[in-house]
Amino acid sequence: MALTVAQAMTLPGMRMRLLAGRAGLSRVVRWAHVSELADPVPWLRGGELVMTIGLGLPGDPAGRQAYVERLSGAGCAGLAFALGEAVTAVPEEVLAAADLRGLPVLEILTPFIAVTEAVARWHADERVRGERRVVAAQEAMARAALLSGTSGILRALAEHTGGESLLLDPQGKSRAATPAGERPWHARALEMAEGAARLSAGVLDDGIQAVQVQSLGFSGPPTGWLAVCTGSPLEWHARMLANQAACLLAMELLGVRAGRAKAHAQRGALLAAVLDGGLSPRQLGELCPVAAPPYEVVVTAAPVAPEAAIEALEEVAADAEELALVCARPEGTVFVLPERSAGLAAPRWGAELCARLGVPGGGCRALGLDELPSAVRHAATLAGRGDGYLHVDDLEASALLRDAFVPDAAHRFAATALRPLREYEARHGGDLVDSLRAYLEAGSNLETAARRLGVHRNTLRRRLAVAERVSGRPLTDPGHRLQLWLALSLGDLVPPG
């Protein structure tokens, strides 16, 4: 709260009368100062109520008018005369210039020292009142942090500074604001945050509004930015409260981030279990909330640190982050996110994630949780092919091949073609299907296939002979080989989605 000329006239023991410059009664009185100099301006700092008996008044009308103009231009709060010593009346040209400039001119009937003491006492008392308000506001913000978190801190800060508050994320996007919604000063706050040093604070005061911006965090890159808009000039208690709020918000964000990291670790372990075959996709949906399909499955070319993966997920896909799945795998870090609508102009999640992490990656579509393992395999295959992000649907041949198959019919074909082999395995064992697949994938090279399977070549030769007998056709028949190979590799050849 500031002491105005109008308030100073009503302080206890003050006897003053307004003579001119009524428009300036709202000028702020910082100090009361006695001066009999013809030009006191070099000795002033602004905000002074200049008191005089008139000894320094120039003798000519033009000089007296310039005297008032200099005081007003220097930011003085007002000019007070004690009449009857050097002058018996305030000259008309002084009054006229004061009305023109909006500089209050007073007749003072109180000793100068009493005025100085009264002004000093008011500021001392105001400092105490301000400290009490700050303590009360700090307690209110602490309670709000416990009860309502970020939104409560912003509301308490706005209430106790008489202004508005805004929380920005590290990229400058609005996370929360009090009052809600976009405000004209938000753009100024964003510019200040973008141009600030890594950990810093700044104030922009245009004489009407004061916008202060402060980085959040205790070390490393900022976890966000706090902006507060109050009236000008910026009060000292508003600075203190903004600093307190920044500390509370930084701790709140650190706690939220730690909680999110723990939740993602638990959800990632469930996703890893599904990919390893230890948990069914149905159980995954029962154990943790996931977004509705379809999904975009992203695999980076190499594993990234869990902290970096979660941070990138928060920055790139803030709206989808809570329901996303992320886990580190030997082939790379896997992200499962709800697919963006085809009508959105924004790129796929994978393109933004890989750009943010600085690693290449691959992507695939999945229509349900049961397609996640297959989608991860296809995405991982693409992850190392280029420097950027490749998606299955962007590869024309693969997409067209998928569109050429009816999923149910393709599954029936594979089951029919492999039924004799699987029925034999169920009765006698022998790993016929895996052996046949390894042999065909090795280009009919017996030595290579046996080495991949970890068996002797004669063992593999006997298994292939059984497979020929059970399937009823020799493996040298090109049509039979194609049918078996397609049935075995359909899930890998044709992407899901």
Buried (B, 14 or more C-beta within 10 A) or exposed (E): EBBBBBBBBEBEEBEBEBBBBBBBBEBBBBBBBBBEBEBBBEEBEEBBBBBBBBEBBBEEBEEBBBBBBBBBEBBBBBBBBBBEEBBEEBBEBBBBBBBBBBBBBBBBEBEBEBBBBBBEEBBEEEEEEBEEBBEEBBEBBBEBBEEEBBBBBBBBBBBBBEBBBBBBBBEEEBBBBBEEEEBEBBEBBBBBBEEBEEBBBBBBBEEEBBBBBBBBBEEEEBBBBBBBBBBEBBBEBBBBBBBBBBBBBBEBBBEBBEEBBEEBEEBBEBBBBBBEEEBEBEBBBEEBEBBEBBBBBBBBBBBBEBEBBBBBBBBBBEEBBBBBBBBBBEBBBBBBBBBBEEEEEEEBBBBBBBBBBEBBBBBBBBBBBBBBBBBBBBBBBBBBEEEEBBBBBEBEEBBEEBEEBEEEEBEEBBEEBBEBBEEBBEEEEBBBBBBBBBBBBBEEEBEBBBBBBEBEBEBBEBBBEBBBEBBEEEBEEEEBBEBBBBBBBBBEBBBBB
